[in-house]
Amino acid sequence: MSAGVHGTAGGVPALRLAGPRPGWVIKADVVVVGSGVAGLTVALRCAAAGRRTVIVTKARLDDGSTRWAQGGIAAALGEGDTPEQHLVDTLVAGADLCDETAVRTLVTEGPGAVRRLIEVGARFDTSPETGEIELTREGGHHRRRIAHAGGDATGAEVSRALVAAVRDAGIETVENALVLDLLKDADGHAAGVSLHVMGEGRHDGVGAVHAPAVVLATGGMGQVFSATTNPAVSTGDGVALALRAGAEVSDLEFVQFHPTVLYLGAGSEGQQPLVSEAVRGEGAYLVDADGERFMVGRHELAELAPRDIVAKGIMRRMRERGADHMYLDARHFGARKWEERFPTILAACRSHGIDPVTEPIPVAPAAHYASGGVRTDLTGRTTVPGLYACGEVACTGVHGANRLASNSLLEGLVFAERIAERIARAPARVPVPVVPDAERIVPPLPPETRYAIQRIMTAGAGVLRSAESLERAARELEELAVDASGAPRVPDAPAASGKPAEPGVESWETANLHLVARVLVAAALRRTETRGCHWREDHPDRDDVSWRRHLVVALRPTAEGSTLVVRTTDSTAFPPVAPEETP
Ligand code: SIN
């Protein structure tokens, strides 16, 4: 038995990634995994409440998805706007699958949360005339409601302010650390995490943070597809950890494809530059190669329809024209507006040889945001006591079948504050992690398998899906699993070596991607309708009779390894899911 991990768990089977046992330990009251808006906000608040807080982050403190957010933060801050109007727009975008109580919480607590973010130090763009926060529009919003910073660099400013506050508060951080698995005590309550620190430092190799409260704020899983707006770190680690720990996940089939991602050519892979919806909010329009606007007449809001509708409109026109991209035309902004309002996008386009001042921008949809995630109640509790989730990794019920633009930073803020409040009220508990008697080791996958996963997912579970494409994806993902001899069956790969992959950061990330891909495909296959960002070619209509429901998936250990258990639940039923007395 290794340092700091004591006792046994009475035969409770558990799943964990293959790898060494922790060789070092940090003790804390709260461990926050992830350093975007949600993670840093929880950490700041827990530390302010006197809880010893440790942040574990995969790269550097400012390297998560938050800093890539362009458009801004949606909140009813403008004159004449109300939380009720924000609620209605959110429910409509969510295609009748949002949890109304969660949305009401978001929109009513949102304006205060944004003001508190300003108190922490975030500087939003203000009107030179009135000094008030400038607000823009994005898809699905019937009002100007989006606060922005640095023109189109909102996430970078939010990240800057929160990172500075975390450093000022002296919160302990472990950077370059991939979280591996949840540690539990003998009661099945969270007791910390195991993690692997990359590179040399005070801690390196596999270690652990022992804490009775574990907050997942690990962001998204966009890297499960070939082309995404997400950074390389978005490999679904939080969702995979939660699944192995026995937590439920929900709504994973609802992957939002951002309609306007800079098109860099057929076969472009990895993180692709975003062209914010705010560009359309300020008057840019979508055209085909003949310059014809194709969103007009398809929806009352035309280019500013909810994101799923615009993505579908682009895909349909691409099919009609046999094209692999469309165009966003904002030449009429002129050079000055481009430079002042959208400097980040202007620079990204120009670095790829496109000048939006003089030519339309080639765009195509790419994976952008996971509307689903680890299922939580309104205080961020998951179905595993002591394990919380917030931000993109979580499914609070706020987004339904399609997240409303710029609600994500807001959700991160609001639910982070709620989690911190909950943890501050919780009775003290000493974390005593145990090694379960019966463990199922999840084998690492060879790093090169990642590209096969991405290709399978893009072909079979992308913007447009069908039973045939999803069944093929499910089969191919299954075939990637390591067989009994440890040899992966990678299509088109050289003959299997017969040796299992070595545990390591890339092979653990690949195992995480493989698990979230399996769950996503299982849910997408089950949902035989088209709703929000889940678009089924073979079931083109929405089916409110059978499918105004959520799909909830859990991973259960079996004698051979593990199996996915899928069930449905009412769209309105999102009750507290963990026992009341747990912190
Ligand atoms: C954008 O700026 O278009 C993205 C904002 C978001 O994803 O909410």
Boltz pocket constraint, residues with backbone or C-beta under 6 A from the ligand:
constraints:
  - pocket:
      binder: B
      contacts: [[A, 69], [A, 70], [A, 71], [A, 72], [A, 275], [A, 276], [A, 277], [A, 278], [A, 369], [A, 404], [A, 405], [A, 406], [A, 407], [A, 408]]
      max_distance: 6.0
